[in-house]
Amino acid sequence: MVRLKRILCAVDKSKCSMEALAYAVHFALKSFAELCLLHVIDTRHFDDFPPFEFPGPESETVTRINNELTAKVSEEVRSKIKADVVVTTSVPVRKILSVARERDIGMIVMGVHGRTDVASGVMGSVEVNVLRKADCPVLTVRQSD
């Protein structure tokens, strides 16, 4: 059996990323792995609004997102495994890959909206680029109907 030490779950608070979180928690509990929930505020969305100041680590936005995501992992789960939340600003693909390398992540879990597929080339660019460039396995969880 593969034993994972650390799992990264990229979340954007969408329904499909919350479904991916359920899988990440399942695998983390099975392997007694550390779980990192990563939410990246995409800096590219603000390119047309200079001079925009991105939310810092102590901003109300970051604190609110951190608290919302922390609440998604139950106390029961937290009593069994280490789980932390990272909320940051960056380009999502770059940040997901860099956090995965920095933390020596054994598996990345992320949701896909299920609107398209990899073969058609229309799947979200974040998912495709993480799949192509990650140094570890990537589990994509398609949104249920």
BAZA-209197 format. One record per residue: x, z, y of N, C-alpha, C, O in turn; residue in one letter. Coordinates in steps of 0.05 Angstrom, whole numbers, plus 5000, padded with zeros to 4 digits. Layout:
% BAZA-209197
XZYXZYXZYXZYa...
This chain:
% BAZA-209197
501750004976500050005000501850005025503850145026m501049855045502449845070501850105085499550195087v503950235095503550485110504250425139506650375145r502350435156502750395184503450655198502250865192l505350645216506050885232504750895259503951105269k504450655271503250645297501550395300502350175292r499150425311497250205314496550195344495950395357i496549945354495849895382493149755382492749555368l491249865397488649735399488249655428488049825446c488249395433487849285460484849285466483249165451a484049435487481149465493480549385521482149435540v478249255525477449185552474549295557473349215577d473649465540471049595542468749415535466449485538k469249165526467148985517466149075489467449245476s463948975481462849045455464748975433465149135414k465948735434467748665412470348835412471348885390c471248925435473649095434472949375424474649505412s470449455428469649715417469349695387469849895372m468549465377468349425348471249415336471749525315e473049295351475949295342476949585342478549655324a476149745361477050025361476150175336477550335325l473750115326472750235301474650165278475250345261a475549915276477449835256480149975260481350075240y481049995284483650125290483550415282485450515270a481350545288481050835280481050855250482351035239v479650675236479550685207482350655195483150825178h483850455204486550415193488350645201490050725185f488050755224489750975233489251225216491051365207a486751275210486051505193487051465164488151655152l486751225154487651165126490751205124491651295103k492151135145495151135144496251385158498751415159s494551545170495451775187497351665208499451785214f496551445220498251305240497451395268495151485273a499351385286498751435314497151195325497550975316e495351255343493551045354493951035384493751235398l494450805394494750755423492550565432492550335422c490850655450488850475462490050375488490850535505l490250115491491449995515489449835530488249645519l488949905555487249745573488949645596490249795610h488949375599490549255620488749135641487048955635v489049225665487649115688489248865696491548875704i487948635692489248375695489948315725488148275741d492448315732493348275759492747985769492547945793t492347805750491847525758489147495772488747295786r487247675767484647655780484747705810482847655824h486947815819487147895847488947705863489547765887f489847485851491647305865490447185890491947125909d487847155891486547025914485747225936484547155956d486447475932485647685951487947845963487848085964f490047705973492247865985491347976012489647856024p492448186022494248366007492548575992491448756005p492448555966490948745950492948935938495048865928f492149195939493849395927492749475900490449555898e494349435879493349485852493149785848494549945859f491249865831490850145825493350265812494350165793p494250485824496550625813495650815790493350845785g497650945777497051115755495151345761493851455744p495051425787493451655795490851565809489351735819e490251305809487951205823485351295809485351355785s483251285824480551365813479751165791478551245771e480350905795479650705775481050755749479750755727t483650795750485250845725484251105712484051115687v483851315727482851565716480151535702479751635681t478351385715475651345704475851185678474651265658r477450975677477650815653479050975631478150965608i481051125638482451305619480451505606480451535582n478851635623476951825613474851695595474051805574n473851455603471851315586472951245559471651275539e475451145559476651065533477451305516477151305492l478351525529478951765514476551865499476651965477t474251845512471651945500470851775476469251865460a471851535474471151355452472451445425471551355404k474451615426475751715402474852005399475552175415v473352065378472152325375474252545371476552495363s473352795376475153025372475953045343478153125336e474052975325474652985297476952805290478752885275e476852565300479052375296481652475308483752465296v481452585332483852685346485052925332487452985334r483453065316484553295301486153205277487753355266s485852945269487252845246489552665253491552655238k489352525275491552345283492152365313490452465328i494452285321495152275349493952025361494351805351k492552055383491251825396491751855426491152065438a492751645439493051655468492051405480491651195467d491551415506490451195521492451115543493451285557v492950855545494650755567492950555583491950365572v492750605609491350425627493450345648494750505661v493750075651495749975668494949715681492949595673t496449615700495949355712498249175704500549245706t497548925697499648735689498148475680495748445684s499648295668498548065655498048155626499948235613v495648145616494948275590496848195567497748365553p497347935563499047855540501747985542502748105523v502947965565505648085569505648385563507448485550r503648515574503548815571503048895542504249075531k501148755529500548815501503148785484503748965468i504448565487506948515472509148705479510648795461l509448775504511648955512511149245502512949375492s508649335504507949595493508349605463509249805452v507549385450507849375420510849405413511549545394a512549265428515449285422516549555429518049675413r515949655453516949915462516150135443517750325438e513850135432512850345415513150295386512250455369r514450075379514850005351512250005335511950135314d510349855346507649845335507649685308509049475306i506249785288506149655262503849455260503949275243g501749485277499549295277498049315303497649525314m497349075313495649055337492848985328492448805311i490849125340488049065334486748985360486949135380v485248765360483848685384481348535377481148405356m479348555395476848415391476948135402478448075421g475447955389475047685399472047645402470547745385v471247505422468447475428466947305408464447315407h468347145392466946985372465646735383464046615369g466346665407465146425419466446175408465145965407r468946205399470445975390472346065368472246295359t474145885360476045955340478745845347479045685365d480845945334483645865340483945565337485245445353v482845455316483245175310482244995333483344785338a480145075346479044915367480644935393480244785412s482345135394484045175418482545295441483545295464g480145395437478645505459478445805457477245935475v479445925436479446215435480846325459482546195470m480146565468481346675492484446665491485646705470g485546605514488446565515489946825509492146815498s488847055515490147305509490447335478492547385468v488247285464488247315435490247125422491847195405e490046875431491746665419494646725424496346705405v495346805448498146855454499247105441501547115433n497547305438498447545423498847475394500847555381v496947315382497247235354499847075350501247125330l500446905368502846735366505446875370507446815358r505447075388508047185397508547465387510847565391k506647595375507147875366509147885344509247715327a510748105343512648155323511448295298512848345279d508948365300507648515279504948385272504148205287c503648465251501048355244499048405266499148615280p497148225270495048245289492348215275491848015262v490748415277488048405266486048345288485848495307l484648115285482648055305479948115293479348045270t478248235309475648315300473548165316473448185341v472048005302470047835316467548005322466748165306r466447955345464048095353461748035334461247805328q460448245325458148205307455848105323455648135347s453947975309451647855323449548055329447447985341d
